[in-house]
Amino acid sequence: MPYTLAAAAAALLLTAVLTGLLRALAMRWRHTCAGLLDRPAAHKAHSRPTPHLGGVAVVVGALGAASSGPWTGQMLLGPEVGTLLMAGAAVAVLGLVDDVRPLGPRARLIVETGAAGTVAYGSGLGPATGTLAVLWIVFVTNAFNLLDNSDGAMGTVAALTALGLAICAITEGRTGLALLLCALAAALIGFLLHNWHPARIFLGDCGSLFTGFVLSSAAVLLHTGLTPARTTGALLAFTLVVTADTALVLVSRHQQGRPLLLGGTDHIAHRLRLLGLTVPGTAVVLGVIAFVGTLIGLLIHHAWLPPSAVLPVAGVAALACGGMLRVPVYGSGQVGRPRRRDRRTVDSPRAAMAVDAARG
């Protein structure tokens, strides 16, 4: 435990410092390398160019603290965590390339599937369960990527999820996995110091894809060997927010006849803003929901609750998403390219609609 705490402290400090440095460098080089900034567009809600390389700091902070330092000589990460580190690094590189020069969905899916397959194969899963694990890892990886659309929201949800999974790892004596998850949670907290509203830097695909991949892969490793019912219930609880957000967006766009890959301000965070919440308030609300889901996931994982305990929570989430479908989010000005996703909300719901109208 002392080594885990030391790694977490190192991850938080390293990420906080590196995030500020990367922001300064991106702003200095913004005229020579346009790919370093996430620029406003019709399908995005932020109103000024903002660096989106914060994920690099999270990756370096988490992986650096977990894989180096005086504690690693006494607490080895183990082969499964080593495989996860290499696969996660590959996904992070994919995201970084996508941030600077956008890739098509095919290239992303190939790399993500290969990385997920590496983790599933290393965990000893059979062909059927391994295939399901790969599909789930890829889905959750991209769901966290989609959740990165409002200041502080994704970082808050992911940090809480990482801490919950870390508790599972600690109670099972899987110290290497606990070390990685604690380092990731601390790195995300260090990043949030710069990403809390008003955000001075964004996570970018590098950070969001890496975070989603590590969390989903760690969850698979932790639930290997459990009954299918407990595994399904716990995984759904741990990913309650991102699953609900992705489902809401897919259903909403299908109902409106909009391309599923078209970016837009139609996520849960945007709808909460239109209902009157502030940007920090939205992050807090999503964090509270993630905390409840994580707590239920922990109780199901340890068999202190039956897997069916997730059903009432999932039902409430489904009803809430059904109500949010009534929130008008598609204005005439909300158009965009299929590749680039929406990023941040502007200062108020009224301002968001004004920006939308001006762009139309």
Disulfide bonds with the S-S distance in Angstrom:
none
